[in-house]
Amino acid sequence: MNALKAKIYGLSQGEPWALKKSAGSFPIALLGFAQICSWGTLYYSFPQLAQAMLSEFNWAKSETYGALSISLLFSSFAAIPVGKLIDKGYGRNVMVIGSIVAGGLLIAGSQINSLSLLYGVFAAIGIVQATTLYEAAFAVINANHQHEEAKGKIVTLTLWGGFASTVFIPFIELLIIHFSWRITFVVLGAVNMFVCSICYGLLPRGIIKTKDTKVVAQADSRNINVAWALKQPIFWALLLCFSLFAAGASTFKFHLYPILVESALSPQQVVLILAVLGPAQVLGRVALKFAGAKVSALQLGVLTTSALPITFVGMLYLPSQVWLLIPLITLFGAATGMMTIVKGIAIPELLTKEAYGAINGAMSMPIQFIKAGAPAIAAWIWMITQSYDMVLLVLGGIGIVAVACFVLVRQFAHFSR
């Protein structure tokens, strides 16, 4: 039987069947479709569901949106243990169980009638986000493919994931309009239970094993884990780069609408500019797909972070004309789309491929905290100055420092061991 399977998949009879399946039998398109569903139901659904609940309950908007911050925090707490499980070869189990639990939590969400229950449900949803969204998927890909192949698959996967909001925002809106937010919760739960879990159930078992036993022995002797990574200067350099980018990008996204309103643009012009963000992210990933192996993680990091100061300073000093602002927002959107890929490939390319899930989780935890807190700091600056000019100036400075940090990453790499 194994000989027949080996012949079908073009392997020698001496090569283990588990290695064959890990090496590439799972279609990336199926994982991409599952990611669209996971992102659409567990992440992009929140604003619409929150707005529908606000219409029924007498809650403050800030209190309701507190559930989103709680979700992000719990997702960061779960990142390291989830990454360790995937590193041990349990990626398929993690994503399947996560999807089933996510489905149950969303169905439970249909019974929300208090803020405490809302917070509890979304705290738990934050945990399952860590098991099903990009970080988990990237860890599974890196565990089952050599770096160059993994890099290409990560780029392809993010192209699929980029359509999550495009697909699910109108779908959720239709459900809420024609049924109710409670029924919408149930439908989204069913998507996780019966679509995502089945797709993730087709992932390969275990992890790929290299044919070079010397490489394995060397990796084992170095005891590569989170504790090892924390001793490497390049880990902290990358963390600083990604944190600065997250601070700038998340703040700008959350405040872009009031920034545009403050620029005295018409409502139609504001909507037009905001509509550019989603397609721009996909455009950046498509460009990277064509570039492929020609661009390293380091080069891509410098290129991507360079878009931040250009965007922020341009928003501050250029006239508030649509034909000028759309290229800036397109540049920003493309940069944020590509940064998702940079985060997925930087650790195996610049630090180590071993223990990717755990190390990536350790890096993601502080970044999630920053993404949750930076927009609030920007709001505080606005309250003091009553203008977004100072906010954009600060963001521009953050962007410049982020570029400088990525330029210096190569120097830090020489001190890593």
N, C-alpha and C positions, 0 to 999 in steps of 0.2 A: 504493500500500500504506500509506504513512504517513497519507494522507488518510483511508483506511478506519479505521485504528487510532485516529486522532484523533476520528473520529465515534463510534466504539464507546465511548471513554472520556470523551466529552464535552469535548474540547479543540478549540481553534481549529486550523486547519491550519498556522498559522504557529508554533505552539508546539512545540518539539522533543519527539520521542518519548521521549528519555532523561529529559527533565524530567517528563513525565507519569508514567513508571514510577517514578521516584524519589519523586514527590510522594505516592504512596499506593496503588499497585496491590498491594503486598505485604500480605497479611492479618496483622494483629498477633497473631491467635490462633495462627497457624502459628509465628511467632517465639516466642510464649509457650510452646507445646508443646515446641519445641526447647530453650528455656531450662530447662524442667522436666527434660528428659533430661540436659542438660549439668550442671546443678547436682546432680542426683541421682547421676550417675555419677562426676563429678570432685571433688565436695566432700563431700556427705553420706555417701558410701560408706565413707569412711576408717575411722571408729570400728569398724564391723562387720568390715571386712576386717582391720584391725589385731588385733582381738580373736581372730579366727579364726587368724591367723598366730601369735599368742602361744600358742595352744593346741598348735601344732605345733612351734614353735621355742623354744629356751631363751633368749629375749631378755627383758631388763628392759622393763617398760612404758614407763619414761621414754625408753629408747633407741628403742623402736618409735615412740612419738609424736613423737620428734624429726623424723621424716620429714614430719610435718604442718607443723612450724615451717619446715623447709627449703622446703617447697612454697610457703608464704606469702611467704617471702623472695624466691624466684625469680620468683614472680608479680609482686612489686613491681618487680623489676629490669626485667621485660619490659614494664611498663605504658607507659612513654614511647615506645619505638620502635613498639609496637603502635598506640598512639594516633596517632602521626604517619602511619602507613600508612593508617589509617582516614580521617584528615583529607584525605589525597590521593585518596580515592575507592576504596581497595582493601578496603573493609569486607567485602564479600561474599567475596573471595578469602581474607582473613585468617581469617574464621570457618569457611569450608569446609575450608581446609588445616589449621587448628587442630583441627577435629573429626576429620579423617582421621588426623592425627598422634596425637591423644589416643587414638583407637581402637587404633593400633599400640602405644602405650605401655602401655595397659591389658592388651592381650594379652600383651605382654612381661612385665607384672607377674605373670602366671600362672606364670612360671618363677623367681620370687624364691626364693632359698635362703640369702641372707646379708644382713646389715644394710647393707653397702656397696651391694648391688644395690637394696635397698629405697630407700635415700637417693637413688641415681641416678635411679631411675624416678620418684620423686615430685618431685625437683627439676625434671625435664623436664615432669612433669604441671603443676607450678606455672607454667611458661612458657605452656603451652597454655591454662591457666585464664584467663590475661590476654587470650587471643584469642577466648574463647567465652562467658565469664560476663557479668554485668551491665555492667561497665565498657565492654566492647567493644560490647555491644548498645545501650547508651545512646548511645555515640559514633556508631553507625550511624544511629540514629533522629534524633539532633540534626543529622547531616549531610544528612539527606533530608527534613526537615520544618522549617517555621517554628516559632518557639519555643512558641507557645500550643498548636499541634497536637502538637508533640513532647512537651510536658508531659503532655497527656492520654494519649498512647501509652505513655509511661514508666510512668505510674500503672497502666495496664491490664497492661503487661508484668509488673510486680512482683506483680500479683494472680495471674497465672499461675505465676510463679516461686515464689510462696509455698507452692505445693502439691508442690514437689519432694521434700521430706522425707516428706510424707504418702504419696506414691506409691512412692518408691524404697526407703525403709527397710524396709517389709514385703516388698517384692519381693526385695530383696537377702537378707533373712533367710530367705525361702523357698528361694532358690538355694543358700545356704550349707548349710541343713539337709538339703535333698534331694540336693544334688550335692557341691560342695566350694568352698572359697574360690578355688581355681585356675580352676574352671569359671566361677565368678562373675566373675572378672576378664575372661575371654574374652567372656562375654555382654555385660558393660558396654562392652567395647571395640567389639563389634559394633553396639551401640546408637549409639555415636558415629559409626562409619564409615557405617552404612546408614540411620540416622534423622536424626541431627543434621546431617550433611554435606548430605543432600538438602534438608532444610528451609532451611538457610542458603544453599544454592545458588540458591534462589528469591528471595533478596534483590535489590534493585535495583542496577544497575551505577552506578558513579560517585557523584556528589553533586549535590544540587539547586543550581540556579543562580538567584540572585535576578534579578528583572526590572529592579531599580533599579541601573543601572550606576554611579551616583554612589556608592552604598553600597559596591559592590565596590571602586571606586577609592579611597575613603577608607580601607577596611580594608587594602588593599594598601600605601597610603602610610604607614600606621602600623606596618607590618611586625609584625603580631600573631603572636607565637609564645611559646614557653616563656620565653625571655629577657625578652620584654616583660612577661609575666605576673608574673615574679619581681620586677619593679620596682613593681608595684601593691600598695599597702597592703592593699586588700581581699582580694587573694590570700592574704596571710599571715593576715589576720583569719579568713577562711574555713578555712584550714588549721588554725589554732589551735582553732576551734570543732569541726571534725570530729575532730581528734586527741583533744581532751578527751572528746568523746562516745564515740569508739572505745575510749579507755582505760577509761572507766567501764563501758560496755556489755559489752565483751569480758571484762573482769575479773569482772563480776557473773554473766555467763552461765557462765563456766568454774567459778566457785566457788559457784553457786547450790545445787547438790546438797549439798555439805558445810555450807553455811550453814543449810539447812533441817534437816539431820541434827543439827547443833549446837543447833537450837532445840527438840530433844526431840520432834519430830513423829514419828508412826508411819510406817513405810515406805509404807503405802498413801496416807497424806496427802501424803507427799513426791512420790510418783508423780503424784498428782492435780494438785498445784500445777505440777509440771514440764510436764504435758500441756497446760496452758493457754497456754504460750508460743507455739506454732505458730499455733493459731487466732487468738490475739490479734494477731499480726503481720498476718494477712490482714484482720482486723477494722479495724485502723488504716488499711490501704490502701483498703479499701472506703469508709470514711468520707471519705477524701481524694478518692476517685473521685467521690463525690456533691458534695463541696465545689467541685471543679474549679478554675476560674479565679478563684473568689472569694478564694482564699488564696494569697498570694505566698510565694516561697521564704523570704523574711525572716521573715514571720509564722509560717510553718510551722516554721522553725528554732527560734524562741523557744518555740513551743508544745511542740515535741518534746523539746528539751533540758530544759524545765521538769519533765518527767516523771522525770528522773533523781534530782534531790535529794529529790523527794517519795517515790519508791520506796525509796531507800537509807535516808533518815531514818525512814520508816515501818517498814522492816524492823528497824531498830535499836531503836525505842522502843515500837512497838505490841506488844500481847500476841501470842504465837505461836498464833493461832487461824486455822484454815483460812478461815473466812468473812471474816477481815480481810486475809489474805495473798493470796488469789486476786484481789481487785480491784487490789492493788498490782502483782502479776505481769502481770495483764491490761494495766494502764497501761504498764508497762515494755515488754511485747511489742508493743503498738500503736505505741509511740514508736520502737522499733527498726525496725519495719516501715516507718514513714513516713520515717525518716531515710534509708533507701535511696533514696527518691524525692527527698528534699531534695538529696542529693549529686548526683543526676542532673540536676536543674534549676537548681541555684544558680549554676554557672559561666556558662551562657548568659544567665541572667536578671540576675545581679548584676555580672558581669565582662565577658564577651564570648562571642559564639557562634562566632567564628573560632577555628580550631586547637583545637577542643574536646577531641579525643582526646588530643593531646599534653599540653595543660594539665591535663586531668583525670588523666592518667597521672602527671604530676609531683606532683600533690597526693596521689594514692593511695599513692605509694611510702613516704613517712614514716608514713602512717597504718597501712599493713600492718606496718611494724616495731613500731609502738606496740601494735597488736593482738596481736602475737606476744609482746611483752615485758611488758606490763602485768600479766597474770595471775601471772607469776613474781614480780613485785615484791610483789603482794598475798600470795602464799604466804610470802614472806620476812617480811612484817609479821606474819602469823599465827604464824610460828615464834617470833618475838620475844615476842608478847603471849599466845600460846596461846588466842586468842579472835578471833572475827570482828567484835567490836564496833569495834575500831580501824579495821579494813578498811572497814566500812560508813561510819564517820565520815569517813574520808579520801575515799571515793567520793562521799559527800554534798557535801563541799567542792569536789571536782572538778566535780560537776554544777552547783553554784551559779556557779562561775567560767565554765562553758560557757554558761549562760544569759546571764550578763553580757556575754560576748564576742559572742553573737549580737545582743544589744541594741545593741552598739556598731558592728556591721557597717555600718549605714547611714551612720554618721559617717565610717568609713574610705572608703566609696564616693565621697565628695566629693573625696578626694585622689587617686583613680585617674584616669589619663588615657590 
